[in-house]
Amino acid sequence: MSDMNDNDVPEITIYSSAQCPYCDRAKDLLTRKGVSFKEIRIDLDPLAKDTMIEQTGRRTVPQIYIGALHVGGCDDLYALERSGELDKLLA
């Protein structure tokens, strides 16, 4: 997906890997929300994996940032959606 973003939406970054159903679900939700995101594939870039682990303290993907806020993984993103908080973060 594009790393370009609408001016009124914070930059969204998602650390992901191939063949990851949770990554696909998270990206699908963001796409349905109409926002673009920067995808960093840790399976293609070992240094990116190290950076992700250092920043988040987690080893699993996806790891999602909205602006500077680490929102967590797929389940965390969907929890934000259910609570209505995701729309606030994207505004």
CNS distance restraints for C-alpha pairs under 8 A (distance, minus, plus):
assign (resid   1 and name CA) (resid  36 and name CA) 6.96 0.50 0.50
assign (resid   1 and name CA) (resid  37 and name CA) 6.47 0.50 0.50
assign (resid   1 and name CA) (resid  38 and name CA) 6.60 0.50 0.50
assign (resid   1 and name CA) (resid  39 and name CA) 6.62 0.50 0.50
assign (resid   2 and name CA) (resid  36 and name CA) 6.21 0.50 0.50
assign (resid   2 and name CA) (resid  37 and name CA) 6.16 0.50 0.50
assign (resid   2 and name CA) (resid  38 and name CA) 6.09 0.50 0.50
assign (resid   2 and name CA) (resid  39 and name CA) 7.91 0.50 0.50
assign (resid   3 and name CA) (resid  36 and name CA) 6.82 0.50 0.50
assign (resid   3 and name CA) (resid  37 and name CA) 5.46 0.50 0.50
assign (resid   3 and name CA) (resid  38 and name CA) 4.23 0.50 0.50
assign (resid   3 and name CA) (resid  39 and name CA) 7.35 0.50 0.50
assign (resid   4 and name CA) (resid  36 and name CA) 6.64 0.50 0.50
assign (resid   4 and name CA) (resid  37 and name CA) 7.14 0.50 0.50
assign (resid   4 and name CA) (resid  38 and name CA) 7.52 0.50 0.50
assign (resid   5 and name CA) (resid   9 and name CA) 6.87 0.50 0.50
assign (resid   5 and name CA) (resid  10 and name CA) 7.70 0.50 0.50
assign (resid   5 and name CA) (resid  11 and name CA) 6.32 0.50 0.50
assign (resid   5 and name CA) (resid  35 and name CA) 7.13 0.50 0.50
assign (resid   5 and name CA) (resid  36 and name CA) 5.45 0.50 0.50
assign (resid   5 and name CA) (resid  37 and name CA) 6.80 0.50 0.50
assign (resid   6 and name CA) (resid  10 and name CA) 7.96 0.50 0.50
assign (resid   6 and name CA) (resid  35 and name CA) 7.44 0.50 0.50
assign (resid   6 and name CA) (resid  36 and name CA) 7.57 0.50 0.50
assign (resid   8 and name CA) (resid  91 and name CA) 6.94 0.50 0.50
assign (resid   9 and name CA) (resid  35 and name CA) 7.59 0.50 0.50
assign (resid   9 and name CA) (resid  90 and name CA) 5.56 0.50 0.50
assign (resid   9 and name CA) (resid  91 and name CA) 5.91 0.50 0.50
assign (resid  10 and name CA) (resid  66 and name CA) 6.15 0.50 0.50
assign (resid  10 and name CA) (resid  67 and name CA) 4.94 0.50 0.50
assign (resid  10 and name CA) (resid  90 and name CA) 6.50 0.50 0.50
assign (resid  10 and name CA) (resid  91 and name CA) 7.87 0.50 0.50
assign (resid  11 and name CA) (resid  37 and name CA) 6.73 0.50 0.50
assign (resid  11 and name CA) (resid  38 and name CA) 7.73 0.50 0.50
assign (resid  11 and name CA) (resid  66 and name CA) 6.03 0.50 0.50
assign (resid  11 and name CA) (resid  67 and name CA) 4.99 0.50 0.50
assign (resid  12 and name CA) (resid  36 and name CA) 7.18 0.50 0.50
assign (resid  12 and name CA) (resid  37 and name CA) 4.76 0.50 0.50
assign (resid  12 and name CA) (resid  38 and name CA) 6.15 0.50 0.50
assign (resid  12 and name CA) (resid  64 and name CA) 7.27 0.50 0.50
assign (resid  12 and name CA) (resid  65 and name CA) 5.56 0.50 0.50
assign (resid  12 and name CA) (resid  66 and name CA) 4.56 0.50 0.50
assign (resid  12 and name CA) (resid  67 and name CA) 5.91 0.50 0.50
assign (resid  13 and name CA) (resid  37 and name CA) 5.60 0.50 0.50
assign (resid  13 and name CA) (resid  38 and name CA) 4.71 0.50 0.50
assign (resid  13 and name CA) (resid  39 and name CA) 5.89 0.50 0.50
assign (resid  13 and name CA) (resid  40 and name CA) 7.35 0.50 0.50
assign (resid  13 and name CA) (resid  64 and name CA) 5.77 0.50 0.50
assign (resid  13 and name CA) (resid  65 and name CA) 5.08 0.50 0.50
assign (resid  13 and name CA) (resid  66 and name CA) 6.63 0.50 0.50
assign (resid  13 and name CA) (resid  67 and name CA) 7.81 0.50 0.50
assign (resid  14 and name CA) (resid  37 and name CA) 7.05 0.50 0.50
assign (resid  14 and name CA) (resid  38 and name CA) 6.25 0.50 0.50
assign (resid  14 and name CA) (resid  39 and name CA) 4.96 0.50 0.50
assign (resid  14 and name CA) (resid  40 and name CA) 6.16 0.50 0.50
assign (resid  14 and name CA) (resid  62 and name CA) 6.31 0.50 0.50
assign (resid  14 and name CA) (resid  63 and name CA) 5.66 0.50 0.50
assign (resid  14 and name CA) (resid  64 and name CA) 4.46 0.50 0.50
assign (resid  14 and name CA) (resid  65 and name CA) 6.36 0.50 0.50
assign (resid  15 and name CA) (resid  39 and name CA) 5.95 0.50 0.50
assign (resid  15 and name CA) (resid  40 and name CA) 4.74 0.50 0.50
assign (resid  15 and name CA) (resid  41 and name CA) 5.94 0.50 0.50
assign (resid  15 and name CA) (resid  42 and name CA) 6.54 0.50 0.50
assign (resid  15 and name CA) (resid  52 and name CA) 7.23 0.50 0.50
assign (resid  15 and name CA) (resid  61 and name CA) 6.25 0.50 0.50
assign (resid  15 and name CA) (resid  62 and name CA) 5.29 0.50 0.50
assign (resid  15 and name CA) (resid  63 and name CA) 5.10 0.50 0.50
assign (resid  15 and name CA) (resid  64 and name CA) 6.40 0.50 0.50
assign (resid  16 and name CA) (resid  20 and name CA) 7.49 0.50 0.50
assign (resid  16 and name CA) (resid  23 and name CA) 5.80 0.50 0.50
assign (resid  16 and name CA) (resid  39 and name CA) 6.79 0.50 0.50
assign (resid  16 and name CA) (resid  40 and name CA) 6.05 0.50 0.50
assign (resid  16 and name CA) (resid  41 and name CA) 4.93 0.50 0.50
assign (resid  16 and name CA) (resid  42 and name CA) 6.05 0.50 0.50
assign (resid  16 and name CA) (resid  43 and name CA) 7.72 0.50 0.50
assign (resid  16 and name CA) (resid  61 and name CA) 5.28 0.50 0.50
assign (resid  16 and name CA) (resid  62 and name CA) 4.85 0.50 0.50
assign (resid  16 and name CA) (resid  63 and name CA) 7.07 0.50 0.50
assign (resid  17 and name CA) (resid  23 and name CA) 7.21 0.50 0.50
assign (resid  17 and name CA) (resid  41 and name CA) 5.05 0.50 0.50
assign (resid  17 and name CA) (resid  42 and name CA) 5.72 0.50 0.50
assign (resid  17 and name CA) (resid  43 and name CA) 5.26 0.50 0.50
assign (resid  17 and name CA) (resid  44 and name CA) 7.82 0.50 0.50
assign (resid  17 and name CA) (resid  61 and name CA) 6.94 0.50 0.50
assign (resid  17 and name CA) (resid  62 and name CA) 7.65 0.50 0.50
assign (resid  18 and name CA) (resid  41 and name CA) 7.54 0.50 0.50
assign (resid  18 and name CA) (resid  43 and name CA) 7.02 0.50 0.50
assign (resid  20 and name CA) (resid  24 and name CA) 6.37 0.50 0.50
assign (resid  20 and name CA) (resid  61 and name CA) 7.77 0.50 0.50
assign (resid  21 and name CA) (resid  25 and name CA) 6.17 0.50 0.50
assign (resid  22 and name CA) (resid  26 and name CA) 6.19 0.50 0.50
assign (resid  22 and name CA) (resid  61 and name CA) 7.51 0.50 0.50
assign (resid  22 and name CA) (resid  62 and name CA) 6.68 0.50 0.50
assign (resid  22 and name CA) (resid  74 and name CA) 5.76 0.50 0.50
assign (resid  23 and name CA) (resid  27 and name CA) 6.12 0.50 0.50
assign (resid  23 and name CA) (resid  61 and name CA) 6.61 0.50 0.50
assign (resid  23 and name CA) (resid  62 and name CA) 5.09 0.50 0.50
assign (resid  23 and name CA) (resid  74 and name CA) 6.84 0.50 0.50
assign (resid  24 and name CA) (resid  28 and name CA) 5.98 0.50 0.50
assign (resid  25 and name CA) (resid  29 and name CA) 6.26 0.50 0.50
assign (resid  25 and name CA) (resid  74 and name CA) 7.01 0.50 0.50
assign (resid  26 and name CA) (resid  30 and name CA) 6.38 0.50 0.50
assign (resid  26 and name CA) (resid  62 and name CA) 7.57 0.50 0.50
assign (resid  26 and name CA) (resid  73 and name CA) 7.96 0.50 0.50
assign (resid  26 and name CA) (resid  74 and name CA) 5.26 0.50 0.50
assign (resid  26 and name CA) (resid  77 and name CA) 7.01 0.50 0.50
assign (resid  26 and name CA) (resid  78 and name CA) 7.79 0.50 0.50
assign (resid  27 and name CA) (resid  31 and name CA) 6.04 0.50 0.50
assign (resid  28 and name CA) (resid  32 and name CA) 6.09 0.50 0.50
assign (resid  29 and name CA) (resid  33 and name CA) 6.23 0.50 0.50
assign (resid  30 and name CA) (resid  34 and name CA) 6.52 0.50 0.50
assign (resid  30 and name CA) (resid  35 and name CA) 5.83 0.50 0.50
assign (resid  30 and name CA) (resid  36 and name CA) 7.23 0.50 0.50
assign (resid  30 and name CA) (resid  37 and name CA) 7.85 0.50 0.50
assign (resid  31 and name CA) (resid  35 and name CA) 5.80 0.50 0.50
assign (resid  31 and name CA) (resid  36 and name CA) 6.77 0.50 0.50
assign (resid  40 and name CA) (resid  48 and name CA) 7.24 0.50 0.50
assign (resid  41 and name CA) (resid  45 and name CA) 6.45 0.50 0.50
assign (resid  41 and name CA) (resid  48 and name CA) 7.58 0.50 0.50
assign (resid  42 and name CA) (resid  46 and name CA) 5.95 0.50 0.50
assign (resid  42 and name CA) (resid  47 and name CA) 7.73 0.50 0.50
assign (resid  42 and name CA) (resid  48 and name CA) 5.48 0.50 0.50
assign (resid  42 and name CA) (resid  49 and name CA) 4.78 0.50 0.50
assign (resid  43 and name CA) (resid  49 and name CA) 7.55 0.50 0.50
assign (resid  45 and name CA) (resid  49 and name CA) 6.64 0.50 0.50
assign (resid  46 and name CA) (resid  50 and name CA) 6.40 0.50 0.50
assign (resid  47 and name CA) (resid  51 and name CA) 6.20 0.50 0.50
assign (resid  48 and name CA) (resid  52 and name CA) 6.07 0.50 0.50
assign (resid  49 and name CA) (resid  53 and name CA) 6.23 0.50 0.50
assign (resid  50 and name CA) (resid  54 and name CA) 6.10 0.50 0.50
assign (resid  51 and name CA) (resid  55 and name CA) 6.05 0.50 0.50
assign (resid  52 and name CA) (resid  56 and name CA) 5.89 0.50 0.50
assign (resid  52 and name CA) (resid  57 and name CA) 7.62 0.50 0.50
assign (resid  52 and name CA) (resid  58 and name CA) 7.45 0.50 0.50
assign (resid  52 and name CA) (resid  59 and name CA) 7.66 0.50 0.50
assign (resid  52 and name CA) (resid  63 and name CA) 7.68 0.50 0.50
assign (resid  53 and name CA) (resid  57 and name CA) 4.92 0.50 0.50
assign (resid  53 and name CA) (resid  58 and name CA) 5.21 0.50 0.50
assign (resid  53 and name CA) (resid  59 and name CA) 5.58 0.50 0.50
assign (resid  54 and name CA) (resid  58 and name CA) 7.95 0.50 0.50
assign (resid  56 and name CA) (resid  63 and name CA) 7.74 0.50 0.50
assign (resid  56 and name CA) (resid  70 and name CA) 7.40 0.50 0.50
assign (resid  61 and name CA) (resid  73 and name CA) 6.64 0.50 0.50
assign (resid  62 and name CA) (resid  72 and name CA) 7.73 0.50 0.50
assign (resid  62 and name CA) (resid  73 and name CA) 5.14 0.50 0.50
assign (resid  62 and name CA) (resid  74 and name CA) 6.31 0.50 0.50
assign (resid  63 and name CA) (resid  70 and name CA) 7.59 0.50 0.50
assign (resid  63 and name CA) (resid  71 and name CA) 7.61 0.50 0.50
assign (resid  63 and name CA) (resid  72 and name CA) 5.28 0.50 0.50
assign (resid  63 and name CA) (resid  73 and name CA) 4.79 0.50 0.50
assign (resid  63 and name CA) (resid  74 and name CA) 7.62 0.50 0.50
assign (resid  64 and name CA) (resid  70 and name CA) 6.00 0.50 0.50
assign (resid  64 and name CA) (resid  71 and name CA) 5.71 0.50 0.50
assign (resid  64 and name CA) (resid  72 and name CA) 5.49 0.50 0.50
assign (resid  64 and name CA) (resid  73 and name CA) 5.99 0.50 0.50
assign (resid  64 and name CA) (resid  74 and name CA) 7.96 0.50 0.50
assign (resid  64 and name CA) (resid  77 and name CA) 7.91 0.50 0.50
assign (resid  65 and name CA) (resid  69 and name CA) 5.41 0.50 0.50
assign (resid  65 and name CA) (resid  70 and name CA) 4.42 0.50 0.50
assign (resid  65 and name CA) (resid  71 and name CA) 5.69 0.50 0.50
assign (resid  65 and name CA) (resid  72 and name CA) 7.38 0.50 0.50
assign (resid  66 and name CA) (resid  70 and name CA) 6.58 0.50 0.50
assign (resid  66 and name CA) (resid  71 and name CA) 6.91 0.50 0.50
assign (resid  66 and name CA) (resid  89 and name CA) 7.18 0.50 0.50
assign (resid  66 and name CA) (resid  90 and name CA) 7.53 0.50 0.50
assign (resid  71 and name CA) (resid  76 and name CA) 6.52 0.50 0.50
assign (resid  71 and name CA) (resid  77 and name CA) 6.65 0.50 0.50
assign (resid  72 and name CA) (resid  76 and name CA) 5.55 0.50 0.50
assign (resid  72 and name CA) (resid  77 and name CA) 6.93 0.50 0.50
assign (resid  73 and name CA) (resid  77 and name CA) 6.23 0.50 0.50
assign (resid  74 and name CA) (resid  78 and name CA) 6.26 0.50 0.50
assign (resid  75 and name CA) (resid  79 and name CA) 6.10 0.50 0.50
assign (resid  76 and name CA) (resid  80 and name CA) 6.30 0.50 0.50
assign (resid  77 and name CA) (resid  81 and name CA) 6.36 0.50 0.50
assign (resid  77 and name CA) (resid  86 and name CA) 7.40 0.50 0.50
assign (resid  78 and name CA) (resid  82 and name CA) 6.19 0.50 0.50
assign (resid  79 and name CA) (resid  83 and name CA) 6.22 0.50 0.50
assign (resid  80 and name CA) (resid  84 and name CA) 6.13 0.50 0.50
assign (resid  80 and name CA) (resid  85 and name CA) 4.99 0.50 0.50
assign (resid  80 and name CA) (resid  86 and name CA) 4.89 0.50 0.50
assign (resid  81 and name CA) (resid  85 and name CA) 6.14 0.50 0.50
assign (resid  81 and name CA) (resid  86 and name CA) 4.95 0.50 0.50
assign (resid  81 and name CA) (resid  87 and name CA) 7.20 0.50 0.50
assign (resid  84 and name CA) (resid  88 and name CA) 7.16 0.50 0.50
assign (resid  85 and name CA) (resid  89 and name CA) 6.34 0.50 0.50
assign (resid  86 and name CA) (resid  90 and name CA) 6.20 0.50 0.50
assign (resid  87 and name CA) (resid  91 and name CA) 6.12 0.50 0.50
